[in-house]
Amino acid sequence: MNTLDRILTRKIKSKLLPNKVILLFGARRVGKTVLIRQIIQDFEGKVMILNGEDEDSITLLNEKSISNYRNLLKGIDVLVIDEAQNINEIGLKLKLMVDEIDQIRIIASGSSSFDLNNKAGEPLVGRSFTYLLFPFSQQELSVLENLLETRRKLESRLIFGTYPEVELMESNENKMEYLKDMVNSYLLKDILAIEGIRNSGKMRELLRLIAFQTGNEVSYEELGKQLSMSKNTVEKYLDLLSKVFIIYRLGAFSRNLRKEVTKAGKWYFYDNGIRNALISNFNPLVLRQDIGQLWESYLISERMKNKYFNTESVEYYFWRTYDGQEIDLIEESGNQITAIEFKYSERNVKIPRAFSETYPEASFKQVHKENYLQWLLNT
């Protein structure tokens, strides 16, 4: 694969302005460091790069004073701080720099939002731009491959996901080894380090249970019983897992129709490869019983990437009634409601009667393997 320019590269370049901070979030190994290099390689000024996992870098930033930062950044046009969530009081330190050092531009990246965003967000109001980097999107990959290549690679992406290094690997064995290593060594690193959670086994088992229940409504009480932990602890762990960009939640769509489910939630993985590594299942599609789950999870994630890159404001939900009528995905953008049903193989699917009667203004689409690219890339 040739070098892939990430969609965020040009967006961030346009916002790399004097006395502003770029906050770049994303899971580990999605390519944040490579993206930053793409951004600064064409920058004509002087760049300093620090790393929040390096003790020397931490020491340089420890003294929170104007004089320290003026000495440190003298003659520097762009300061890059990778893994910035590991630096104490990072938000206040960044604020001091951009407020007191004329013309400085800063990029701070992190693989967790619960620390960097919480501590940086409030001090940097009006001083920052925030971006989220995902694994490769089909929108990005389509630049380098034709339609035939994309169709041939679909099964691999449903099974192994689209992490950058996975996409570069030719053998399935290498992909499996890489993803297993991700799950065992890196997946929970930020949570365990920053939150001080000691029982990593419970959190990993919770992720496994969510992996098996992808696309299904989740009961926190039932999960708690299975893991011998409280409902509140389950909710806390799921919230932390969402803040390191492993999973995300879809809530139920309702306009207070009495028979609509309102409080339930479904959890999905941003990347199918991570999900399949957790359940140790990399079998080809012909041998799987969970094609529907893989298809639904992949398409929702890809759709969210596409809308995010195009800066479209969309809310995502699922819909179900207590008598069993359901829709996989509801998109709400402004006053427009779109209902989407996912089927890997093309078939004639009709919109549930209860939904069409309650929301007559809503549109309905079925997405299958013959029309998914048009839906992802053109709408």
C-alpha positions as a printed Julia matrix, in Angstrom:
379×3 Matrix{Float64}:
   0.0     0.0    0.0
   1.28    3.46  -0.87
   1.45    6.16   1.79
  -2.08    7.1    2.75
  -2.82   10.72   3.5
  -5.35   10.82   6.29
  -8.4    13.01   5.79
  -7.65   14.86   9.02
  -4.22   15.94   7.77
  -5.45   18.83   5.65
  -8.12   19.75   8.2
  -5.57   20.06  10.99
  -3.09   21.91   8.8
  -5.71   24.58   8.18
  -6.18   25.03  11.93
  -2.5    25.06  12.9
  -2.65   28.7   13.89
  -0.59   30.93  16.21
  -1.6    30.71  19.87
  -3.96   27.78  19.26
  -3.84   24.16  20.42
  -4.79   21.15  18.32
  -6.08   18.3   20.52
  -5.84   15.0   18.64
  -7.51   11.96  20.21
  -7.65    8.35  19.08
  -7.09    4.78  20.22
  -3.56    3.46  20.43
  -2.06    2.38  17.1
  -4.55    4.25  14.87
  -1.74    6.38  13.43
  -1.71    9.61  15.43
   2.09    9.92  15.37
   2.25    9.26  11.62
  -0.48   11.83  11.02
   1.41   14.44  13.06
   4.53   13.78  10.98
   2.48   14.36   7.83
   1.33   17.67   9.25
   4.73   19.0   10.28
   6.83   17.7    7.36
   5.71   20.58   5.14
   5.82   23.17   7.91
   8.65   25.65   7.28
   9.18   26.75  10.86
  11.05   25.07  13.72
   9.34   22.15  15.46
   9.92   20.63  18.9
   8.54   17.14  19.62
   8.05   15.87  23.18
   6.55   12.61  24.4
   4.44   12.22  27.53
   5.83    8.72  28.06
   9.42   10.03  28.17
  10.77   11.13  31.55
  12.98   13.84  30.03
  10.0    15.37  28.23
   7.96   15.3   31.44
  10.79   16.98  33.34
  11.02   19.79  30.77
   7.33   20.57  31.25
   7.15   20.02  35.01
   7.77   23.6   36.11
   4.54   25.42  35.32
   5.95   28.91  34.85
   6.04   31.48  32.07
   9.81   31.82  32.32
  10.34   28.05  31.97
   8.17   27.78  28.9
   9.64   30.9   27.29
  13.12   29.44  27.69
  12.02   26.02  26.46
  10.18   27.32  23.4
  12.49   30.14  22.37
  12.68   30.08  18.57
  10.12   27.25  18.34
   7.15   27.68  16.0
   5.33   24.39  16.66
   5.36   22.3   19.83
   4.16   18.69  19.52
   3.36   16.69  22.67
   2.56   13.06  21.95
   0.8    10.94  24.62
   0.0    14.18  26.41
  -2.49   12.52  28.76
   0.47   11.35  30.86
   1.56   14.9   31.75
   0.24   16.31  35.01
  -1.95   19.44  34.69
  -1.56   19.34  30.92
  -4.51   21.65  30.27
  -3.25   24.47  32.48
   0.26   24.13  31.05
  -0.97   24.35  27.48
  -3.1    27.37  28.37
  -0.1    29.13  29.88
   1.96   28.51  26.76
  -0.55   29.76  24.2
  -1.49   32.75  26.35
   2.05   33.91  27.08
   4.25   32.81  24.16
   3.52   34.82  21.05
   2.99   32.89  17.8
   3.41   29.41  19.32
   1.35   26.63  17.74
   0.74   23.4   19.7
  -0.4    19.89  18.8
  -1.19   17.63  21.77
  -2.18   14.04  21.06
  -3.56   11.39  23.37
  -5.01    7.92  23.28
  -7.52    8.7   25.98
 -10.05   11.5   26.27
 -11.02   11.04  29.91
  -7.77   12.57  31.14
  -6.52   14.86  28.37
  -9.94   16.25  27.47
 -11.2    16.66  31.02
  -8.05   18.4   32.17
  -7.37   20.29  28.97
 -10.88   21.07  27.81
 -11.94   23.75  30.29
  -8.65   25.73  30.41
  -8.49   25.72  26.61
 -11.97   26.99  25.84
 -11.63   29.29  22.83
  -7.99   28.28  22.41
  -8.22   24.8   20.88
  -9.57   22.62  18.06
 -10.38   18.98  18.81
 -10.1    16.07  16.36
 -10.66   12.32  16.63
  -8.64    9.85  14.56
 -10.12    6.43  13.79
  -8.63    3.32  12.18
  -8.54    3.69   8.39
 -11.93    4.51   6.9
 -13.21    3.22   3.58
 -13.38    6.84   2.48
  -9.6     7.07   2.96
  -8.82    3.63   1.53
 -10.85    4.28  -1.63
  -8.23    6.79  -2.73
  -5.72    3.95  -3.15
  -7.89    1.11  -4.46
 -10.43    0.52  -7.19
 -13.9    -0.92  -6.74
 -12.8    -4.49  -7.46
 -10.01   -4.3   -4.86
 -12.4    -2.88  -2.29
 -14.9    -5.7   -2.83
 -12.16   -8.32  -2.59
 -10.95   -6.88   0.71
 -14.39   -6.57   2.31
 -14.31   -9.94   4.07
 -10.85   -9.26   5.49
 -12.03   -5.91   6.88
 -15.08   -7.49   8.46
 -12.82   -9.98  10.23
  -9.52   -8.16  10.85
 -10.66   -4.53  10.89
  -8.79   -1.55   9.48
  -6.04   -0.6   11.9
  -3.25    0.92   9.75
  -0.65   -1.77  10.44
  -3.22   -4.53   9.86
  -4.04   -3.05   6.45
  -0.36   -3.21   5.53
  -0.02   -6.9    6.4
  -0.42   -9.54   3.71
  -0.81  -12.69   5.8
  -3.82  -13.42   8.0
  -1.51  -15.04  10.55
   0.36  -11.76  11.02
  -2.91   -9.89  11.35
  -4.14  -12.3   14.03
  -0.88  -12.06  15.97
  -0.91   -8.26  15.81
  -4.52   -7.96  17.02
  -4.01  -10.46  19.84
  -0.98   -8.46  20.95
  -3.06   -5.29  20.84
  -5.69   -6.83  23.1
  -3.16   -8.3   25.52
  -0.64   -5.44  25.73
  -2.11   -2.1   24.7
  -5.9    -2.07  24.8
  -6.35   -1.23  28.47
  -3.02    0.51  29.09
  -4.4     4.04  29.51
  -7.27    3.03  31.78
  -5.08    0.95  34.06
  -2.38    3.64  34.25
  -4.52    6.72  34.75
  -7.49    5.35  36.67
  -5.41    3.01  38.8
  -7.73    0.06  38.14
  -6.03   -3.1   39.36
  -8.48   -5.75  38.22
  -7.71   -5.72  34.52
  -9.05   -9.24  34.19
 -12.59   -8.13  35.04
 -12.45   -5.3   32.54
 -11.14   -7.58  29.81
 -13.89  -10.11  30.57
 -16.47   -7.32  30.39
 -15.16   -6.45  26.94
 -15.48  -10.11  25.92
 -19.1   -10.16  27.03
 -19.79   -6.96  25.09
 -18.08   -8.51  22.07
 -20.44  -11.48  22.14
 -23.42   -9.14  22.59
 -22.48   -6.69  19.82
 -25.66   -5.28  18.32
 -27.85   -6.56  21.16
 -29.31   -4.61  24.03
 -27.15   -4.8   27.14
 -28.34   -5.22  30.72
 -25.85   -3.72  33.17
 -27.39   -5.71  36.0
 -26.99   -8.99  34.1
 -23.39   -8.15  33.19
 -22.72   -7.35  36.83
 -24.07  -10.73  37.93
 -21.9   -12.55  35.4
 -18.79  -10.65  36.54
 -19.61  -10.5   40.27
 -19.52   -6.72  40.3
 -22.06   -3.97  40.86
 -24.21   -2.42  38.14
 -22.52    0.92  38.86
 -19.06   -0.57  38.36
 -20.13   -2.06  35.03
 -21.39    1.35  33.9
 -18.16    3.01  35.07
 -16.0     0.5   33.19
 -18.03    0.85  29.99
 -17.74    4.63  30.21
 -13.95    4.37  30.58
 -13.73    1.93  27.67
 -15.62    4.41  25.51
 -13.19    7.16  26.5
 -10.22    5.24  25.15
 -12.13    4.73  21.88
 -12.55    0.95  22.07
 -16.35    0.88  22.14
 -19.27    3.27  21.74
 -22.92    3.21  22.76
 -26.12    3.6   20.76
 -29.17    4.66  22.73
 -32.78    3.95  21.89
 -34.72    6.33  19.64
 -38.13    7.39  20.93
 -40.6    10.24  20.81
 -42.4     8.98  23.91
 -44.54    6.42  22.11
 -45.6     4.17  24.99
 -44.62    0.94  23.28
 -41.13    2.13  22.28
 -38.08    0.98  24.22
 -36.47    4.09  25.72
 -33.78    3.17  28.27
 -31.9     0.34  26.63
 -28.5     0.66  25.01
 -26.35   -1.24  22.54
 -22.56   -1.27  22.5
 -20.37   -1.57  19.42
 -16.63   -1.76  18.73
 -14.97    0.88  16.59
 -13.01   -1.91  14.94
 -14.09   -5.48  14.16
 -10.53   -6.77  14.44
 -10.37   -5.85  18.13
 -13.77   -7.42  18.72
 -12.79  -10.67  17.01
  -9.46  -10.82  18.88
 -11.32  -10.58  22.18
 -13.48  -13.61  21.33
 -10.6   -15.42  19.55
 -12.58  -15.88  16.35
 -10.9   -15.05  13.05
 -12.75  -17.7   11.06
 -13.8   -16.83   7.49
 -17.38  -15.68   6.98
 -18.52  -19.03   5.58
 -17.81  -20.62   8.98
 -19.36  -17.91  11.15
 -22.69  -17.52  12.88
 -22.21  -13.78  13.55
 -22.06  -12.31  10.03
 -24.98  -10.02  10.87
 -23.18   -8.63  13.91
 -19.96   -8.07  11.96
 -21.8    -6.39   9.09
 -23.85   -4.11  11.31
 -20.88   -3.11  13.47
 -18.63   -2.43  10.47
 -21.18   -0.29   8.64
 -22.2     1.81  11.61
 -18.56    2.55  12.43
 -17.77    3.41   8.8
 -20.83    5.63   8.54
 -19.83    7.52  11.69
 -16.32    8.07  10.31
 -17.71    9.38   7.03
 -20.09   11.82   8.68
 -17.4    12.98  11.1
 -14.88   13.65   8.34
 -17.51   15.59   6.42
 -18.32   17.58   9.59
 -21.97   16.57   9.46
 -23.87   16.74  12.74
 -25.71   13.45  13.14
 -27.17   11.61  16.14
 -27.28    7.79  16.03
 -29.76    5.44  17.67
 -31.45    2.08  17.31
 -35.23    1.6   17.51
 -37.35   -1.16  19.01
 -40.82   -1.69  20.38
 -41.72   -3.96  23.26
 -43.56   -6.26  20.85
 -40.36   -6.91  18.88
 -40.43   -4.51  15.91
 -36.96   -3.05  15.41
 -34.61   -1.06  13.18
 -30.8    -1.38  13.28
 -29.88    2.3   12.95
 -31.69    5.63  13.15
 -29.88    8.74  11.93
 -31.24   12.09  13.04
 -29.81   15.21  11.45
 -31.73   18.43  12.03
 -35.35   17.6   11.26
 -34.46   14.66   9.03
 -34.88   11.09  10.28
 -33.49    8.12   8.36
 -34.1     4.49   9.31
 -31.51    1.96   8.11
 -31.64   -1.84   8.13
 -28.46   -3.87   7.56
 -28.52   -7.22   5.74
 -25.31   -8.78   4.41
 -27.2   -10.42   1.55
 -29.75   -8.46  -0.45
 -33.35   -9.19   0.47
 -36.69   -7.43   0.5
 -37.0    -5.72   3.87
 -39.91   -3.45   4.75
 -39.99   -0.69   7.3
 -41.82   -1.75  10.49
 -45.41   -0.57  10.45
 -45.24    0.99  13.92
 -42.29    3.12  12.87
 -43.76    4.28   9.54
 -47.04    5.21  11.22
 -45.33    7.09  14.05
 -42.7     8.79  11.84
 -44.28    9.16   8.4
 -41.73   11.82   7.44
 -38.79    9.43   7.93
 -36.98    7.79   5.01
 -35.96    4.13   4.99
 -32.95    2.36   3.48
 -31.71   -1.21   3.37
 -27.92   -1.57   3.14
 -26.37   -4.81   1.84
 -23.08   -5.84   0.27
 -24.21   -4.75  -3.21
 -25.02   -1.15  -2.3
 -23.01   -0.44   0.88
 -20.24    1.55  -0.83
 -22.69    3.96  -2.4
 -24.35    4.41   0.98
 -21.06    4.94   2.8
 -19.32    7.22   0.33
 -22.0     9.1   -1.57
 -24.71    9.86   0.98
